[in-house]
Amino acid sequence: MQPIKVGLAGYGFSGQSFHRPFLSHLKEFHIEAVLSSNKEKVLKDVEGTTVVSSLDDLLQEDIELVVITTPNHLHYSMIKQSLLADKHVIVEKPFVTSSSEGKELLALAKERGLHLSVFHNRRWDADFLTIQQLLKEETLGQIYTYAAHFDRFRPAIKDRWKENKMEGAGVLFDLGSHLLDQALTLFGTPEWVQADVFPQRNPEKAEDYFHITLGYDVLRVQLYSRSIVLDPGPRYQVHGLKGSYVKHGMDRQEEDLKAGRNPLSEEWGMEDEENWGTLTTISGDDITSEIIPSEKGDYTQFYLGVYGALRENKPLPVDPRDALHVITLIEACKESAESGRVITLK
């Protein structure tokens, strides 16, 4: 087996915690070089790698795949430069900050015969995989309401790019990318979008609140993110004609990555019983409620899928057209919030 030679562009929180562990532990990959201003930190985590100070230098290294984990407003230019250097590209979500940029990059990747994908890792959350399985088995019947929350309690605003008013910043690009991608994965394109998006903590900073409604015939999808929520309540609520599934708590993989746990360990992605969801179903006049185990979460499937695409000509784990669709929906949400109107989608 020939490992994929990787150049990791960026070594902040995302590069260090979300990408380096998989690229280091999976034998299918080898980190040849890292773009970072903190050489000491990189070499502590990735022994023997080459540390460079510019994307130009990174692209001169013996690599075939660039993994981009830099701030959102840099994604477009760095993806384009990497594709023009004939490198395959993986980029942290969100894909780009405008759909026009995304369309240009998809065309460029196709023209040059290169793979381009986006790290929408929360498709492999334990609870989301559980919901997918319930829908696949039609356990809940026709779905009428789907609600997903990504709430936090963060009264203080940090002085960092994600929370300052700049291109690609704010909670809609950050957490909204996850929730919109999950909704599209489950239900496809909505007929219309209505959104409330604004900076609730400080009007001079990036937006930190959203409430999005996606309309699908009789189905309503409600997506929330709020920064002042001490008791977040259910993470997911899915209600259908045959039953409901209600789930509290977050997938544990992010915390395990930050704690330095091995993503290849046997217990990886297994939720504790206290975080399992409740399934309530009806049959005739009988209503049954039970706690059901969550599926095994596994972000490694993204990178194994990337290996399959590059080495075995299999489909990418995240089609870049899906990631572009997320950006199109973000634009519709912003338009709705600014105009106070429902936005009908083509």
N, C-alpha and C positions, 0 to 999 in steps of 0.2 A: 504494500500500500504506500502510495506517494503522498505525504502530507501536503496540504495547501500552505504555501508560504505567504504569511500575512504581514502587512504593514498596518499598525494600529495608529490612527491619526487622532491624537488627543488622549490625555491620561488624567482627566478629572474624575468626578464621581462615577460617571457612566462608564468610561473606559476602564477604570480600575475595578469597579464592583460588578458591572453587568456584562462586560465582554472579556476582559482578561482571564477570569476564572475558567470560562469554557474553552477559550483558545489555548490556555495552558494545560488543562486536564485532558482534553480530547486529543487522542493520538492522530486524529485526522488533520490537525492543524499544527503549525509551528510559527511562533511570533519571531519574525526575522528582524524587525525594526519597529521602533516606537517614536512618534513625534510628540515631544514633550519638552517643557522648559525646566522640568524637575528630574534631572538625570538620576540623582541619588534615589528618589522614590521608585522610579521605574526599575532600576537595577536590583533594588531590594526585593521586588516582586517577580521580576523576569530576568533571572540570572543569565548573563552572557549575551543578551540581545544588544542590538545597536540602537543608540538614542540619537535622534537627529532634531534639528531646530526649525526645519521648514518642510512644507509639503513637497517642494521641488527636490529636496534631499531624500525624502522618503521614497519618492517615485523613482529615484535612481538606484535604490536598493534592489536586491534580487527577490522581488515579491510578485505575486500574481493576483492577490486580493487586498484591497484597501478597506479597512473598517473605520468609518468616520464617526467620532463621538464628540465632536466640537459643538459649540453653541449653534442654535438653529439657523441664525442668519448667515452662517458660513457654509451651510450644507450645499447649496446650489453651486457655488464657485468651486468647492473642493471636489464634489462629485464630477463636475464637468472636466476639471483639470485631470482627474484620475482616469476618467473614461478616454480622454484624448491621449493619455499615456498608455492606453491599451491595458488597463487594469480592470478586473471585476471589482464591484463596489457593494459593500453593505453599509448602510447609514442608520444611525440611531433615529428613532421617530422624534418629531414629525419629519416626513420625507423632505419637504421644502417649505417655504413660506408663501408661495403662490402657485396656483394651478398652472399658470403659463410656464413657469420655470419647470414644473414637473413634466409637462408635455414635451418640452424641448429635450429634457434629459432622457425620457423614455425613447424618443426618436433617435437620439444620439447612440444610446446603448444598442438599440436594434440595428442601426446602421453599421456599427462596428463589431457586431456579433458578440457583445459582452453581457454578462449577467449583472443585474442591478436589483437589489432587494432592500427592504426596510425592516428594522428590528421591532416588529410589533409583537413583543414577547408575551404580552398578556393574553394572547390566544391560547397559551399553554398554562394559564392559571388553573389550579385544581378546581375551584368553584365554577369557572367558566366552562371547563371541560365537562363538568357534571351537568350543567345546563344543556350543553350541546347533546349529551347522551340522552337526557330526558326528552328533548325535542325530537331527536332521531327516533326514539322508541314510541313517540306520541303518548307518553305517560300522562301529560297534562291536557291532551286534546288540543283543540284550536286555541291559540294564544290570543288573549285580548289585551293584557297589560304586561309590560316588561319595564321594570325600574332598576336602574343601576346607579349607585352612589360611590363617589370617591371623595370622601370628606376628611378634613383634618382639623386639628385645633392648633392654630399658629397665629396668635394675636400679633406678635412682633414680625415686622417685615425685614428680611435680611437684605443687605446691600449686595445683591448678586444679579447677574444679567436676567435670570428667569423672572425676577420680581420688579425689575425696572422697566419703564415704558420705552421699549425699543422693538425693532423688527423681530418677530418670531418669539417674543417673550409672552408670559401670561399663562394662566391655567388652561385656557382653551387649547392652545397648541400642546401644552405639556400633558395634562391628564385627559383632556378632551379627545386627544388622538387615540388613546386606549379605548375609551368608552364608545366612541364612534366606530372604530374598527371592529369592536366586538358586536355592535348592533348590526353593522353591515354584513358581518360574517354569518350571523344568525338569520337575518330577515331580508337582506338585499337592500336595494335602493328604495328609500321612502318616497311618497308622493309629494310631501311638503315638509317644511321645517319652520319651527317657531322657536326663538331663543331669547333669553335674557342673559346678557353677558356684561359685566362691569366690575370696576375695582371697588369692592365693598369696604376694605380697610382704609384705603387712602386713594383719593381720586387722582393723585399725582403719580401713582405707581401703575404697574401692569394689572390687567383684570385678574381677580382672584375668586370670582364667583361665576358659575353658569348654571342655568336651568334650561335644558333643551327638550323640546318635544318633536318627535319624528312621527309623521302620520302615514299609516299603511291601511287603507280601507278601514276595517273596524279595529285594527290593532293600534295602540298608542304606546310608543316607547318614550320613557322619561329618563333623562340622563342629568345627573347633578354633580357639582363639585362646589364645596364651600370651605372656607378657611377658618370659620369660627363655629366649630361643632365639637362640643366636648363629649357628647354621647351620640355617636353616629347612627345608631339603629341598624336596620338590615342593610347589608351591602347589595344584595340582589333580592328582588321580589318578582316572581313570574307567575301569572295567574291565567289559567285556561279553563275550558269548559269541563274538563275532567278533574282538575285539581290545581294546587298551588305549590310552589317551591320557594321557601324563604331562607336566606342564608346570611349569617352575621360573620364578621371577622374578615381579615385580609389573607390572601395567599401568603405563605410563609417564605417563599423563595427569595424575595428581596432581602428580608432580614437575615436569612441564612447566608446569602452572598456577602452582605456587609460584615457578618461575623467570621467570614473566612472558611465556611464549611465546604466540603468537597461535593460538587454537583453530580459526581458519579457514584456517590455512596448509595447503598441500598435503600436507606430511609428518605432519600432526597424527594421533596415534593409531597410527602405524605402528611396530610393535615391531622392535627390532634382531634380526638373525638369531640372535645368541647366546642370545636368550630364547625362540626358537620351541620349541614342544613336540614330543615324540616320539610318533609313531603307530606302534603295532605291531599287525599284523593276521595272521590265520591263514586259509589256504585249502587245504583238504585237509591234507597234511602239511607244507606250506610256510609258514614264518613270515617275514614281512617287517617290517623296522623302518626308519623314515625320519623325518627332521626335516621338519615341515610348517610353512608360513608361517601366522602368526596372522592372523585377520581384522583389519580396520581398526577400532580402538576409536574411539568418537566420542560424547562426552557432549553435544555440541551437539544430537544427535537428541532429547534430552529437551526442550530449550527450543523446538526447531522443532515438536515435537509439541504443546507447550502453545499455541503460536501457532495451529496447525491446529485445536485444540479451541476456542479463543476466537474465532477469525475465520472458520473454515470448517466449524464444527460437526462436526469429526472426533473420534474417541475420544481421551481423554487418554492420554499416553504411559505413565502409571502410574495404574491404576484405584485410587481410594482404598480400595476394598474389599480389594485385595491388601495395601495397607499396614496395614490393620486386622488382616488375617490374620497378618501378621508379629508384631504386638503380642500377639495371642492365643497364638501359639507361644512368645513370650518368657515370657508368664505361665505356660504349661505347663512350660517349662524351669525356671523358678524354683520351681514347685511340686514338680517332680521332684527338684531338687537339695535342697530343704529336707526333703522327706519320705523320700528315698531310694527312691522307687517309680517304676515305669513309669507314665506318664500316657496313658491311652487317650483319643483324640480323637473327638468326635462327628462 
